[in-house]
Amino acid sequence: MSDPSVQHQQARPAVPVRHEQRPDEVLGAAPERGQWRYRPRRVGMVWRSKAFRVGAVTLALVLCGLLILALVREQTGPEGFLVGLGLAVLPVPLLMAAFRWLDRVEPGPWRNLLFAFAWGACAAALVAIIANSFATRWIATATADPASADTLGATVIAPVVEESAKAAAVLLIFVFRRREFSGVVDGIVVAGFTATGFAFTENILYLGNAFGEDQQLGGSGFASVTVGTFFVRIVMSPFAHPLFTVLTGLGFGFAAVSARRHRVRRIALPVLGLLLSMGLHALWNGSSAFGPYGFYAVYGIVMVPAFGLVTWLAIWSRQRELRTLAAELPAYVSAGWITPAEPRALSSMRARGVARDLARHWQRDRTRGRAAARAVAEYESFATSLAGLRRRARHGAAGEDFAARERELLHHLWQRRDIAAPALTEAARLTARPHHGYRPAPAHARGQHRPAHVPGYGPQGSHPPEPGQGHGYGPGYAPGQAYGYDNGYGNTSGYSHGYGQANEYRQP
């Protein structure tokens, strides 16, 4: 069954047609680099300065980090802190690499991910330690039953406090970095990085305390508390905290792709995700109350299936982003901005990698090769953003600045097209399956320059297709009046679902 979000039959917003206006005329309205902002800048307010905001956030996270460092070191002792730090860091690179792999289709900026990790490791962990300790002591004093206070704190207080503290990072990026938070994958990745940072700090505390207990009781070897804690927290369940918080990230991700007119849904979905994360966290913390085998029952019956389901959903969302590229970019083919082969290349992670390698090896030296590969990678990222923006516009989830954002992304693509378009076109040919019907062309050996002419682009760039002319990529689009509306360029023509003959490649 095909994904309804990428069906061509739905109404599509028009795009600026390159053969009706010179590219300089279309893109000339875009401001200079570093000034791509579409809201009036209010002068005279210090807190609206970007440097001030970055400095304030950095300072706050550093202070939280110093406080959490002092608290953890006080509880574990110097030796316990070092042992806990050395063991807790082991799963961090693996988790970060897994979430970053998931984000490869449209990589988010590292500053957002580092902020999320730092928030989880410093701010959220500090809030959790202080709030959990205060609540547990208050319950113990009020009920005169320390044992029940510890149980209630672990199963009720801790899930609510910790998941709320971690969700704050997702909320901040969702609100203040809205353009960089465009879908389900972004929600999963941001939440995953936040939870990884939180689990890192928490593992230092637990492992450090376990080491201190072994030092007092003389435990050693596989029977020690340290080894048992390491096995449960690092080996069996390194994904526990990321799994909880990813449910919150899913709620924000689905809200990001919801139409703006569905305000109730956009608020209810993040709240539902947060409640699910709290519930699963509470079930996990309270598993020991179900008897001696309660932990293993919850682990096998709930945690592992939930982890598998969330993993499948994350990978499906990643593939959906690739399908969106194949569905949305042909409109820009017919408008003359990209070549007919590019949508197929951009919707394949293998072809993307081949294009970067080709661009690198077509250059004269390594320095130029790295710059060319980076330009292709940036082109791929901007093209992915463009396809996602167009998809959100069809579903009513794009903002009022859709036309300005589209123009900005086209500007980025235009600056890199001379390097990226030939590489992607060649990559599409090299990775094409036999049934696609393309005639194989001689592969370019490593170390050679890129060819002087690639279909669709010459050394100086070729002219875009004429109106009504078909294209070689799948169902060609011809300018028509099917979905016409004013797109902000004085152009009211849309695109009909016309099919033309493939002319970029010769049939065998």
SEGU-159563 format. One record per residue (C-alpha): residue number from 0; residue in three letters; x, y, z. Coordinates in steps of 0.05 Angstrom, whole numbers, plus 5000, padded with zeros to 4 digits. Example, Ala and Ser with C-alpha at 12.3 -4.5 7.8 and 13.67 -1.06 7.14 Angstrom:
<rs>
> num,residu,xx,yy,zz
> 0,ALA,5246,4910,5156
> 1,SER,5273,4979,5143
</rs>
This chain:
<rs>
> num,residu,xx,yy,zz
> 0,MET,5000,5000,5000
> 1,SER,5029,5067,4980
> 2,ASP,5039,5123,5029
> 3,PRO,4981,5173,5021
> 4,SER,5027,5230,5040
> 5,VAL,5066,5223,4976
> 6,GLN,5011,5214,4925
> 7,HIS,5015,5258,4864
> 8,GLN,4940,5264,4860
> 9,GLN,4938,5314,4917
> 10,ALA,4940,5388,4903
> 11,ARG,5010,5414,4902
> 12,PRO,5034,5485,4913
> 13,ALA,5064,5517,4851
> 14,VAL,5138,5529,4845
> 15,PRO,5175,5585,4810
> 16,VAL,5187,5563,4738
> 17,ARG,5258,5576,4716
> 18,HIS,5245,5583,4642
> 19,GLU,5195,5639,4653
> 20,GLN,5244,5682,4692
> 21,ARG,5319,5686,4695
> 22,PRO,5346,5651,4757
> 23,ASP,5377,5717,4779
> 24,GLU,5309,5750,4775
> 25,VAL,5276,5695,4816
> 26,LEU,5331,5688,4867
> 27,GLY,5352,5761,4868
> 28,ALA,5299,5775,4920
> 29,ALA,5334,5729,4970
> 30,PRO,5376,5769,5021
> 31,GLU,5450,5759,5030
> 32,ARG,5477,5700,5069
> 33,GLY,5472,5710,5143
> 34,GLN,5410,5753,5135
> 35,TRP,5360,5699,5117
> 36,ARG,5307,5716,5168
> 37,TYR,5234,5732,5155
> 38,ARG,5211,5765,5219
> 39,PRO,5226,5838,5234
> 40,ARG,5285,5845,5279
> 41,ARG,5269,5885,5341
> 42,VAL,5327,5931,5358
> 43,GLY,5341,5954,5428
> 44,MET,5323,5890,5465
> 45,VAL,5385,5855,5491
> 46,TRP,5351,5789,5503
> 47,ARG,5332,5785,5430
> 48,SER,5405,5785,5409
> 49,LYS,5428,5717,5384
> 50,ALA,5495,5724,5418
> 51,PHE,5461,5740,5484
> 52,ARG,5415,5680,5479
> 53,VAL,5471,5632,5462
> 54,GLY,5514,5660,5517
> 55,ALA,5458,5655,5568
> 56,VAL,5440,5583,5550
> 57,THR,5514,5562,5551
> 58,LEU,5526,5595,5618
> 59,ALA,5464,5563,5648
> 60,LEU,5484,5493,5623
> 61,VAL,5555,5502,5649
> 62,LEU,5530,5522,5718
> 63,CYS,5483,5462,5718
> 64,GLY,5541,5418,5697
> 65,LEU,5585,5443,5754
> 66,LEU,5529,5434,5805
> 67,ILE,5513,5363,5781
> 68,LEU,5587,5346,5781
> 69,ALA,5594,5369,5853
> 70,LEU,5531,5331,5875
> 71,VAL,5550,5266,5841
> 72,ARG,5622,5270,5866
> 73,GLU,5597,5283,5937
> 74,GLN,5552,5221,5934
> 75,THR,5601,5173,5901
> 76,GLY,5668,5198,5925
> 77,PRO,5728,5213,5880
> 78,GLU,5744,5140,5864
> 79,GLY,5672,5121,5853
> 80,PHE,5661,5181,5808
> 81,LEU,5720,5162,5763
> 82,VAL,5697,5089,5759
> 83,GLY,5626,5109,5745
> 84,LEU,5648,5159,5692
> 85,GLY,5692,5108,5657
> 86,LEU,5636,5056,5654
> 87,ALA,5578,5103,5640
> 88,VAL,5612,5132,5578
> 89,LEU,5614,5065,5542
> 90,PRO,5544,5064,5511
> 91,VAL,5543,5138,5495
> 92,PRO,5580,5136,5428
> 93,LEU,5538,5077,5405
> 94,LEU,5472,5111,5421
> 95,MET,5493,5177,5391
> 96,ALA,5517,5142,5328
> 97,ALA,5451,5104,5322
> 98,PHE,5410,5168,5327
> 99,ARG,5456,5205,5280
> 100,TRP,5450,5149,5229
> 101,LEU,5375,5156,5233
> 102,ASP,5382,5230,5219
> 103,ARG,5426,5222,5157
> 104,VAL,5371,5236,5106
> 105,GLU,5363,5307,5130
> 106,PRO,5417,5318,5182
> 107,GLY,5399,5367,5237
> 108,PRO,5451,5417,5260
> 109,TRP,5499,5392,5313
> 110,ARG,5486,5452,5357
> 111,ASN,5415,5427,5370
> 112,LEU,5439,5357,5386
> 113,LEU,5495,5380,5431
> 114,PHE,5446,5426,5467
> 115,ALA,5398,5367,5476
> 116,PHE,5453,5322,5503
> 117,ALA,5479,5376,5550
> 118,TRP,5409,5392,5574
> 119,GLY,5397,5319,5591
> 120,ALA,5465,5309,5624
> 121,CYS,5465,5374,5664
> 122,ALA,5399,5411,5670
> 123,ALA,5351,5352,5670
> 124,ALA,5395,5310,5715
> 125,LEU,5403,5367,5764
> 126,VAL,5328,5379,5767
> 127,ALA,5316,5304,5776
> 128,ILE,5365,5296,5833
> 129,ILE,5340,5357,5871
> 130,ALA,5266,5345,5859
> 131,ASN,5268,5269,5872
> 132,SER,5308,5277,5936
> 133,PHE,5262,5332,5963
> 134,ALA,5198,5295,5945
> 135,THR,5223,5229,5976
> 136,ARG,5244,5263,6041
> 137,TRP,5177,5300,6045
> 138,ILE,5138,5236,6035
> 139,ALA,5180,5199,6086
> 140,THR,5169,5255,6137
> 141,ALA,5095,5259,6123
> 142,THR,5082,5184,6126
> 143,ALA,5136,5163,6175
> 144,ASP,5150,5104,6129
> 145,PRO,5217,5112,6091
> 146,ALA,5209,5046,6054
> 147,SER,5143,5065,6022
> 148,ALA,5170,5134,6008
> 149,ASP,5227,5105,5968
> 150,THR,5179,5060,5929
> 151,LEU,5131,5117,5915
> 152,GLY,5188,5162,5895
> 153,ALA,5215,5112,5846
> 154,THR,5149,5093,5814
> 155,VAL,5111,5159,5814
> 156,ILE,5155,5219,5830
> 157,ALA,5216,5200,5789
> 158,PRO,5180,5185,5723
> 159,VAL,5141,5249,5725
> 160,VAL,5200,5293,5744
> 161,GLU,5251,5261,5699
> 162,GLU,5209,5256,5636
> 163,SER,5184,5327,5645
> 164,ALA,5255,5353,5653
> 165,LYS,5278,5316,5591
> 166,ALA,5216,5337,5551
> 167,ALA,5235,5410,5564
> 168,ALA,5294,5403,5516
> 169,VAL,5249,5376,5461
> 170,LEU,5199,5432,5473
> 171,LEU,5253,5486,5470
> 172,ILE,5280,5461,5403
> 173,PHE,5209,5452,5377
> 174,VAL,5191,5524,5394
> 175,PHE,5256,5562,5381
> 176,ARG,5286,5520,5324
> 177,ARG,5221,5504,5289
> 178,ARG,5250,5503,5219
> 179,GLU,5300,5450,5241
> 180,PHE,5246,5408,5274
> 181,SER,5205,5386,5214
> 182,GLY,5181,5315,5228
> 183,VAL,5179,5250,5266
> 184,VAL,5253,5234,5255
> 185,ASP,5274,5301,5285
> 186,GLY,5232,5287,5346
> 187,ILE,5262,5218,5355
> 188,VAL,5334,5244,5347
> 189,VAL,5328,5304,5393
> 190,ALA,5293,5263,5447
> 191,GLY,5345,5207,5439
> 192,PHE,5403,5254,5448
> 193,THR,5370,5286,5509
> 194,ALA,5357,5219,5542
> 195,THR,5427,5194,5526
> 196,GLY,5456,5253,5563
> 197,PHE,5410,5241,5622
> 198,ALA,5425,5167,5625
> 199,PHE,5500,5183,5623
> 200,THR,5497,5225,5686
> 201,GLU,5450,5177,5721
> 202,ASN,5495,5118,5705
> 203,ILE,5554,5154,5735
> 204,LEU,5515,5162,5799
> 205,TYR,5490,5090,5803
> 206,LEU,5556,5058,5782
> 207,GLY,5596,5103,5829
> 208,ASN,5551,5086,5888
> 209,ALA,5556,5012,5871
> 210,PHE,5632,5016,5870
> 211,GLY,5631,5052,5937
> 212,GLU,5586,4997,5966
> 213,ASP,5635,4944,5941
> 214,GLN,5692,4982,5974
> 215,GLN,5656,4981,6041
> 216,LEU,5632,4908,6038
> 217,GLY,5693,4880,6003
> 218,GLY,5655,4855,5942
> 219,SER,5694,4837,5880
> 220,GLY,5690,4797,5816
> 221,PHE,5626,4778,5781
> 222,ALA,5588,4777,5847
> 223,SER,5602,4850,5861
> 224,VAL,5548,4903,5861
> 225,THR,5587,4942,5808
> 226,VAL,5586,4885,5759
> 227,GLY,5512,4873,5771
> 228,THR,5494,4946,5762
> 229,PHE,5536,4950,5699
> 230,PHE,5502,4889,5669
> 231,VAL,5432,4914,5684
> 232,ARG,5441,4987,5664
> 233,ILE,5495,4985,5609
> 234,VAL,5488,4916,5578
> 235,MET,5414,4898,5585
> 236,SER,5380,4966,5582
> 237,PRO,5423,5022,5553
> 238,PHE,5362,5040,5511
> 239,ALA,5314,5048,5571
> 240,HIS,5317,5124,5580
> 241,PRO,5321,5138,5505
> 242,LEU,5260,5093,5495
> 243,PHE,5220,5132,5547
> 244,THR,5237,5200,5520
> 245,VAL,5230,5180,5447
> 246,LEU,5156,5172,5460
> 247,THR,5154,5246,5478
> 248,GLY,5195,5261,5415
> 249,LEU,5145,5223,5373
> 250,GLY,5089,5266,5400
> 251,PHE,5125,5329,5381
> 252,GLY,5145,5299,5314
> 253,PHE,5073,5283,5295
> 254,ALA,5052,5352,5318
> 255,ALA,5105,5382,5272
> 256,VAL,5073,5350,5210
> 257,SER,5001,5365,5231
> 258,ALA,4963,5419,5195
> 259,ARG,4964,5486,5231
> 260,ARG,4888,5487,5233
> 261,HIS,4889,5426,5278
> 262,ARG,4911,5463,5340
> 263,VAL,4881,5413,5389
> 264,ARG,4919,5357,5356
> 265,ARG,4984,5396,5357
> 266,ILE,4978,5405,5432
> 267,ALA,4948,5338,5449
> 268,LEU,5000,5295,5413
> 269,PRO,5061,5320,5453
> 270,VAL,5021,5314,5518
> 271,LEU,5001,5243,5500
> 272,GLY,5073,5225,5484
> 273,LEU,5096,5253,5550
> 274,LEU,5043,5214,5588
> 275,LEU,5063,5150,5552
> 276,SER,5136,5161,5569
> 277,MET,5118,5172,5643
> 278,GLY,5075,5110,5644
> 279,LEU,5128,5065,5613
> 280,HIS,5181,5095,5659
> 281,ALA,5138,5082,5720
> 282,LEU,5126,5010,5697
> 283,TRP,5200,4999,5688
> 284,ASN,5218,5029,5756
> 285,GLY,5163,4990,5792
> 286,SER,5179,4923,5759
> 287,SER,5214,4898,5822
> 288,ALA,5147,4904,5859
> 289,PHE,5118,4848,5817
> 290,GLY,5159,4794,5851
> 291,PRO,5228,4764,5841
> 292,TYR,5217,4755,5766
> 293,GLY,5179,4821,5756
> 294,PHE,5239,4856,5726
> 295,TYR,5251,4801,5674
> 296,ALA,5176,4797,5658
> 297,VAL,5171,4872,5645
> 298,TYR,5236,4871,5606
> 299,GLY,5214,4814,5560
> 300,ILE,5140,4828,5553
> 301,VAL,5140,4904,5551
> 302,MET,5208,4936,5541
> 303,VAL,5236,4893,5485
> 304,PRO,5172,4895,5443
> 305,ALA,5166,4970,5455
> 306,PHE,5238,4980,5434
> 307,GLY,5226,4939,5371
> 308,LEU,5163,4977,5354
> 309,VAL,5196,5045,5363
> 310,THR,5257,5023,5323
> 311,TRP,5212,5000,5266
> 312,LEU,5174,5066,5268
> 313,ALA,5239,5106,5267
> 314,ILE,5266,5067,5206
> 315,TRP,5198,5073,5171
> 316,SER,5198,5148,5183
> 317,ARG,5268,5152,5154
> 318,GLN,5246,5114,5091
> 319,ARG,5186,5159,5087
> 320,GLU,5231,5219,5081
> 321,LEU,5265,5186,5022
> 322,ARG,5198,5171,4989
> 323,THR,5178,5243,4999
> 324,LEU,5239,5264,4958
> 325,ALA,5218,5219,4900
> 326,ALA,5147,5246,4903
> 327,GLU,5158,5321,4912
> 328,LEU,5220,5338,4873
> 329,PRO,5193,5323,4803
> 330,ALA,5155,5388,4807
> 331,TYR,5221,5424,4808
> 332,VAL,5245,5381,4750
> 333,SER,5189,5407,4707
> 334,ALA,5204,5478,4730
> 335,GLY,5276,5470,4708
> 336,TRP,5312,5474,4774
> 337,ILE,5339,5403,4777
> 338,THR,5354,5349,4727
> 339,PRO,5305,5291,4715
> 340,ALA,5352,5240,4747
> 341,GLU,5363,5277,4812
> 342,PRO,5299,5257,4849
> 343,ARG,5316,5184,4841
> 344,ALA,5388,5195,4864
> 345,LEU,5367,5238,4923
> 346,SER,5316,5186,4946
> 347,SER,5370,5132,4951
> 348,MET,5422,5134,5007
> 349,ARG,5468,5092,4964
> 350,ALA,5464,5140,4905
> 351,ARG,5477,5198,4952
> 352,GLY,5541,5167,4976
> 353,VAL,5562,5151,4905
> 354,ALA,5550,5223,4885
> 355,ARG,5594,5249,4941
> 356,ASP,5649,5201,4921
> 357,LEU,5645,5221,4848
> 358,ALA,5649,5294,4864
> 359,ARG,5709,5281,4908
> 360,HIS,5747,5241,4856
> 361,TRP,5731,5287,4798
> 362,GLN,5774,5342,4829
> 363,ARG,5847,5355,4819
> 364,ASP,5869,5350,4892
> 365,ARG,5844,5327,4959
> 366,THR,5827,5396,4984
> 367,ARG,5782,5411,4925
> 368,GLY,5755,5340,4929
> 369,ARG,5733,5348,5001
> 370,ALA,5701,5415,4985
> 371,ALA,5664,5385,4926
> 372,ALA,5639,5326,4968
> 373,ARG,5616,5375,5022
> 374,ALA,5579,5416,4970
> 375,VAL,5542,5354,4945
> 376,ALA,5525,5334,5016
> 377,GLU,5497,5404,5029
> 378,TYR,5458,5401,4963
> 379,GLU,5427,5335,4985
> 380,SER,5408,5364,5053
> 381,PHE,5377,5426,5023
> 382,ALA,5339,5385,4971
> 383,THR,5311,5342,5027
> 384,SER,5289,5404,5065
> 385,LEU,5256,5430,5001
> 386,ALA,5217,5366,4991
> 387,GLY,5195,5365,5064
> 388,LEU,5174,5438,5060
> 389,ARG,5132,5424,4998
> 390,ARG,5100,5363,5030
> 391,ARG,5082,5403,5093
> 392,ALA,5053,5458,5049
> 393,ARG,5006,5408,5016
> 394,HIS,4982,5386,5084
> 395,GLY,4974,5456,5111
> 396,ALA,5031,5450,5160
> 397,ALA,5078,5501,5128
> 398,GLY,5082,5571,5155
> 399,GLU,5065,5637,5122
> 400,ASP,5137,5644,5101
> 401,PHE,5132,5584,5054
> 402,ALA,5149,5623,4991
> 403,ALA,5209,5658,5024
> 404,ARG,5235,5593,5053
> 405,GLU,5226,5558,4985
> 406,ARG,5264,5614,4951
> 407,GLU,5320,5609,5002
> 408,LEU,5327,5534,4992
> 409,LEU,5327,5542,4916
> 410,HIS,5382,5595,4925
> 411,HIS,5424,5544,4963
> 412,LEU,5413,5491,4909
> 413,TRP,5430,5540,4854
> 414,GLN,5496,5558,4886
> 415,ARG,5518,5484,4887
> 416,ARG,5485,5457,4824
> 417,ASP,5547,5460,4779
> 418,ILE,5581,5409,4824
> 419,ALA,5523,5370,4853
> 420,ALA,5478,5361,4791
> 421,PRO,5529,5324,4748
> 422,ALA,5550,5280,4807
> 423,LEU,5478,5262,4825
> 424,THR,5460,5249,4752
> 425,GLU,5519,5203,4744
> 426,ALA,5504,5169,4810
> 427,ALA,5432,5156,4788
> 428,ARG,5458,5122,4726
> 429,LEU,5510,5081,4762
> 430,THR,5461,5056,4815
> 431,ALA,5402,5045,4768
> 432,ARG,5374,4976,4765
> 433,PRO,5372,4941,4697
> 434,HIS,5297,4945,4691
> 435,HIS,5301,5022,4692
> 436,GLY,5319,5019,4618
> 437,TYR,5379,5065,4619
> 438,ARG,5436,5050,4572
> 439,PRO,5500,5041,4612
> 440,ALA,5553,5093,4600
> 441,PRO,5628,5085,4612
> 442,ALA,5643,5095,4686
> 443,HIS,5690,5151,4703
> 444,ALA,5755,5126,4733
> 445,ARG,5779,5152,4799
> 446,GLY,5823,5213,4795
> 447,GLN,5791,5240,4732
> 448,HIS,5754,5305,4728
> 449,ARG,5679,5307,4722
> 450,PRO,5654,5301,4650
> 451,ALA,5647,5364,4609
> 452,HIS,5574,5350,4596
> 453,VAL,5523,5311,4636
> 454,PRO,5451,5304,4612
> 455,GLY,5414,5365,4634
> 456,TYR,5475,5408,4648
> 457,GLY,5533,5433,4607
> 458,PRO,5595,5470,4628
> 459,GLN,5556,5535,4633
> 460,GLY,5489,5503,4650
> 461,SER,5437,5485,4598
> 462,HIS,5370,5515,4583
> 463,PRO,5311,5487,4622
> 464,PRO,5259,5446,4586
> 465,GLU,5207,5480,4544
> 466,PRO,5135,5484,4568
> 467,GLY,5096,5418,4559
> 468,GLN,5159,5378,4545
> 469,GLY,5164,5311,4581
> 470,HIS,5222,5290,4624
> 471,GLY,5261,5227,4633
> 472,TYR,5246,5218,4707
> 473,GLY,5182,5177,4716
> 474,PRO,5117,5215,4708
> 475,GLY,5137,5281,4677
> 476,TYR,5102,5345,4697
> 477,ALA,5084,5399,4648
> 478,PRO,5062,5469,4666
> 479,GLY,4987,5474,4665
> 480,GLN,4929,5502,4704
> 481,ALA,4912,5443,4748
> 482,TYR,4938,5471,4814
> 483,GLY,4951,5544,4798
> 484,TYR,4955,5596,4852
> 485,ASP,4995,5657,4868
> 486,ASN,5061,5634,4898
> 487,GLY,5091,5701,4914
> 488,TYR,5129,5710,4849
> 489,GLY,5074,5738,4806
> 490,ASN,5067,5670,4775
> 491,THR,4999,5637,4780
> 492,SER,5012,5576,4736
> 493,GLY,5011,5508,4768
> 494,TYR,5027,5438,4744
> 495,SER,4982,5388,4711
> 496,HIS,4995,5313,4713
> 497,GLY,5019,5309,4641
> 498,TYR,5064,5253,4620
> 499,GLY,5118,5264,4568
> 500,GLN,5167,5220,4533
> 501,ALA,5234,5208,4567
> 502,ASN,5287,5246,4530
> 503,GLU,5347,5250,4576
> 504,TYR,5369,5179,4565
> 505,ARG,5366,5135,4504
> 506,GLN,5328,5070,4510
> 507,PRO,5368,5008,4495
</rs>
